[in-house]
Each structure stands twice: as C-alpha cells, then as structure tokens.
Amino acid sequence: MWFDLKPVELDFLDTAPRRWVVKARLNAPRTAVWDAFVDPETWCHWFPDVLEASYPGSTPPHGVGTRRFSHVGRQYYEETMLAWDEGIRWAYRIDRTTLPVSSAHVECTEFEDDGAGTLLRWTLAAKPRLMLRLTGPFMEGTLQRLLARAARNLDRHLGT
C-alpha cells in the first residue's frame, strides 16, 4: 500500500517542524563522492539496506525534477529531486512511500572539500507522524551512525 506525502519544496529544510543534521568525513575526494551519490545504481553497494535505486523513465543528464525510485529494507520510496548543484548539494523530497513516518519529508546532502577528502552534511527535514514523533529523540544518533556507516562503506567502494 502506498501513502502520498505533501509535495513540499526546498524551503521546507528551513520550515519543517523537525530537522536533524549529521556529518561524516570520507577519505575519497568530493568529485568521487558526488558521482556515487548521483548514480543510483551504486547505492546498493554502500548505503545500508538499499536494495535498489533508479531514475525510472529518465535519461541523463539528471537534475532538479528527476524522479527517483528506491527500495530500502522493506520500504519503497518515490522521490523528486529538488536540488542538483554539481558537487555541492543534492536534495530530494519523498512523494510516496510504503511506510509513512512523516507527512512531508525532504533530505539534503551537502558536499565540502576537507583536505584530500570530503565532508558530508546530511539534513533530514520532516513533518513527523506518530512513529517518527516517538523515535524523534533517538533520530540524531541513529542518523549519525547510519551516515558514518555509509561513509565507511563508500570509502571502501571507491577504494580509498
């Protein structure tokens, strides 16, 4: 069963009732990290629990407005890209999902050079439904561990 979320825009990152921001450092250079993020076929190799991701019906070049499909664990998501600033910022909203933990949801990843490596800043903005409201106090730690694991996996995937 699919659930529709409210179609919010990028400004929701600033106006959402709840925001979590976590960071991770990778050894890989920013261009390699960016390339892995925007290539959905790599996600199953490095992001925990991603089984499949794609841009269905879209041909390159991808960018703002591109639709993405992802299968993560037991959940499915249909998303729309809201920001595609080459090597700097990549953001999307969730349009539909099989697990509605929020009624509106935007995620944004920002990429910054950090010496020879990359600093990632991941922001999750949401209007939580009951399940996310109950787990909210634990979300920052959970997201931090998830991003740290993804960063380690991506460094390994990229051979750094």
C-alpha positions in Angstrom: 0.0 0.0 0.0 1.3 3.4 -1.0 0.9 6.7 1.0 1.2 10.1 -0.5 3.2 12.8 1.3 2.7 16.6 1.0 4.6 17.9 -2.0 6.9 20.4 -0.2 9.8 22.3 -1.8 13.4 23.0 -0.8 12.5 25.8 1.6 11.0 23.0 3.8 14.5 22.4 5.0 14.1 25.7 7.0 10.4 25.5 7.9 9.9 21.8 8.8 8.6 21.1 12.3 11.6 18.7 12.8 15.2 18.8 11.4 18.1 16.6 12.1 21.6 17.4 10.8 24.5 14.9 10.9 28.0 14.9 9.4 30.6 12.4 8.2 34.0 12.6 6.7 35.2 10.5 3.8 38.7 9.9 2.6 37.5 10.0 -1.0 37.6 13.3 -3.0 34.4 15.3 -3.4 34.0 14.5 -7.1 34.1 10.7 -6.5 31.7 11.0 -3.6 29.3 13.2 -5.7 29.4 10.8 -8.6 28.5 7.9 -6.3 25.6 9.9 -4.8 24.0 10.8 -8.1 24.4 7.3 -9.6 21.6 5.4 -8.0 23.0 2.0 -9.2 25.9 2.4 -6.8 23.7 2.8 -3.7 23.1 -0.9 -3.1 26.9 -1.3 -2.8 27.5 1.3 0.0 24.3 2.7 1.6 23.0 0.4 4.3 19.8 -1.6 3.4 19.4 -0.1 -0.1 18.4 -3.0 -2.3 17.6 -1.0 -5.4 17.6 2.6 -6.7 16.9 4.1 -10.1 15.7 7.1 -12.1 12.9 5.3 -13.9 11.9 6.8 -17.3 14.7 9.4 -17.1 17.7 9.8 -19.3 20.8 11.8 -18.5 21.5 14.5 -17.7 19.6 14.1 -14.5 18.8 17.1 -12.3 16.1 19.1 -10.5 12.7 17.5 -11.2 14.2 14.0 -11.9 12.1 11.2 -10.3 13.9 8.6 -8.2 12.7 5.2 -7.0 14.3 3.4 -4.1 13.8 0.1 -2.3 15.3 0.3 1.2 14.9 -2.6 3.5 11.1 -3.4 3.4 10.1 0.1 2.3 9.7 1.6 -1.2 10.0 5.3 -2.0 9.2 7.6 -4.9 11.1 10.8 -4.8 11.6 14.1 -6.7 15.0 15.8 -6.9 14.8 19.4 -5.5 18.5 20.4 -5.7 21.2 19.2 -8.0 24.1 21.6 -7.5 27.0 19.7 -9.1 29.4 18.6 -6.4 27.9 20.9 -3.8 24.3 20.0 -2.9 21.8 17.2 -3.7 18.3 17.1 -2.2 15.0 15.3 -2.8 11.6 15.1 -1.3 9.7 11.9 -0.7 6.4 11.9 -2.7 5.1 8.5 -1.9 6.2 5.7 0.4 5.0 2.3 1.8 6.0 3.4 5.3 4.6 6.8 6.2 6.7 8.1 9.1 6.1 11.7 8.1 3.5 13.6 6.2 6.2 15.7 4.5 9.9 14.9 4.1 13.0 16.4 2.4 16.6 15.2 2.6 19.6 17.2 1.6 23.2 16.2 1.4 25.9 18.9 1.1 29.5 18.1 -0.1 32.5 20.1 1.0 36.2 19.6 0.4 38.0 18.5 3.6 41.7 18.2 2.8 42.0 15.4 0.3 38.7 14.0 1.5 35.1 15.1 1.7 32.9 16.4 4.5 29.2 15.4 4.1 26.4 17.2 5.9 23.0 15.3 5.7 19.9 17.2 6.7 16.6 15.4 7.2 13.5 17.7 7.5 10.1 16.2 8.3 6.6 16.8 9.5 6.6 13.7 11.7 3.7 11.3 12.0 3.3 9.3 15.3 6.1 6.8 14.7 8.7 9.4 13.9 7.5 11.6 16.8 8.0 8.7 19.2 11.5 7.9 17.9 12.5 11.6 17.4 14.7 11.8 20.5 16.8 9.0 19.1 16.9 10.1 15.5 20.1 12.2 15.6 22.2 9.3 16.9 20.5 6.8 14.6 21.2 9.1 11.6 24.7 9.8 12.7 25.5 6.1 12.9 23.8 5.4 9.5 25.8 8.2 7.8 29.1 7.1 9.4 28.5 3.5 8.2 27.5 4.7 4.7 30.7 6.9 4.6 32.9 3.9 5.6 31.2 1.7 3.0 31.5 4.3 0.3 35.2 4.8 1.0 35.7 1.1 0.6 33.6 1.0 -2.5 35.7 3.8 -4.0 38.9 2.1 -2.9 40.1 4.9 -0.6 
